[in-house]
Amino acid sequence: MIDVYSWDTPNGQKVTICLEECRLKYRLVPVNIRQGDQRDSSFLERFPNGKIPAIVDHGCQSGRPVQLFESGAILHYLANRSTALAIKGPAEQAAILSWLFWQVSALGPAIGQWGRNAGPDGTAQVEVWFRQEVIRLMTVLDQRLATNDYLAGSAYSIADIACFTWLRRESIYMRRFPFDNLPDFPATRIWLDRIAERPAVRRGLAASATLTTD
Ligand SMILES: N[C@@H](CCC(=O)N[C@@H](CS)C(=O)NCC(=O)O)C(=O)O
């Protein structure tokens, strides 16, 4: 059994989708980040960065619980823990990790900062910078997807899960900055629809949605 400390955000959704894809048993532990649960001492003692998602795996062969935070690290751990999303060989690993790290270091922070700096509380200059950066990153993504069904090549992987939750039409950010207001990214649209149809993706998003109470 894997305990998932989470909230219904793009980073949290990555983990429930991955768990559903891998058919691993898990239980959700809500961490209401709107109320500041992530700064409780009991949470910080285990997960010092004070952010969701985080997991504790009670089912490892060593018999000792394994705990980790950072969504990219969690996805990589879960992919190695199952056969469904197992990484096959160094070439596939190189492609998956390149795009996974790209998401956690560039795409996610840029979209998140754009979201925070747009609107009445943001400054116009910062908003413009992040908008341009998001468009640049989405252009990189779209070019990759124009010649590949998935980010790491022909096979669906944790890199796709990581980017999908941020870019899907219903994400909190894409609801604010609809694709209609952005340049066209045709390959990205097709890729998003293909991933959204996956039964495990639907189950993972539905599981994550049970966490939101406000
Ligand atoms: N790099 C981290 C980012 C995690 C993150 O920013 N989590 C947000 C929710 S999506 C959070 O916990 N925010 C609460 C806070 O910053 O206090 C990851 O990929 O897991």
Ligand as a Chemical Component Dictionary entry (heavy atoms), coordinates in Angstrom:
data_LIG
# 
_chem_comp.id                   LIG 
_chem_comp.type                 NON-POLYMER 
_chem_comp.pdbx_formal_charge   0 
_chem_comp.three_letter_code    LIG 
# 
loop_
_chem_comp_atom.comp_id 
_chem_comp_atom.atom_id 
_chem_comp_atom.alt_atom_id 
_chem_comp_atom.type_symbol 
_chem_comp_atom.charge 
_chem_comp_atom.model_Cartn_x 
_chem_comp_atom.model_Cartn_y 
_chem_comp_atom.model_Cartn_z 
_chem_comp_atom.pdbx_ordinal 
LIG N1  N1  N 0 8.687 20.723 -7.711 1  
LIG C1  C1  C 0 7.575 20.259 -6.925 2  
LIG C2  C2  C 0 6.516 21.334 -6.857 3  
LIG C3  C3  C 0 5.441 20.962 -5.859 4  
LIG C4  C4  C 0 4.446 22.100 -5.666 5  
LIG O1  O1  O 0 4.689 23.249 -6.065 6  
LIG N2  N2  N 0 3.329 21.761 -5.026 7  
LIG C5  C5  C 0 2.303 22.746 -4.772 8  
LIG C6  C6  C 0 0.962 22.239 -5.245 9  
LIG S1  S1  S 0 1.000 21.880 -6.982 10 
LIG C7  C7  C 0 2.206 23.000 -3.275 11 
LIG O2  O2  O 0 2.356 22.096 -2.485 12 
LIG N3  N3  N 0 1.937 24.255 -2.914 13 
LIG C8  C8  C 0 1.763 24.647 -1.552 14 
LIG C9  C9  C 0 2.788 25.659 -1.121 15 
LIG O3  O3  O 0 3.628 26.066 -1.935 16 
LIG O4  O4  O 0 2.747 26.055 0.029  17 
LIG C10 C10 C 0 7.023 18.957 -7.521 18 
LIG O5  O5  O 0 7.125 18.787 -8.754 19 
LIG O6  O6  O 0 6.501 18.103 -6.779 20 
# 
loop_
_chem_comp_bond.comp_id 
_chem_comp_bond.atom_id_1 
_chem_comp_bond.atom_id_2 
_chem_comp_bond.value_order 
_chem_comp_bond.pdbx_ordinal 
LIG N1  C1  SING 1  
LIG C1  C2  SING 2  
LIG C1  C10 SING 3  
LIG C2  C3  SING 4  
LIG C3  C4  SING 5  
LIG C4  O1  DOUB 6  
LIG C4  N2  SING 7  
LIG N2  C5  SING 8  
LIG C5  C6  SING 9  
LIG C5  C7  SING 10 
LIG C6  S1  SING 11 
LIG C7  O2  DOUB 12 
LIG C7  N3  SING 13 
LIG N3  C8  SING 14 
LIG C8  C9  SING 15 
LIG C9  O3  DOUB 16 
LIG C9  O4  SING 17 
LIG C10 O5  DOUB 18 
LIG C10 O6  SING 19 
# 
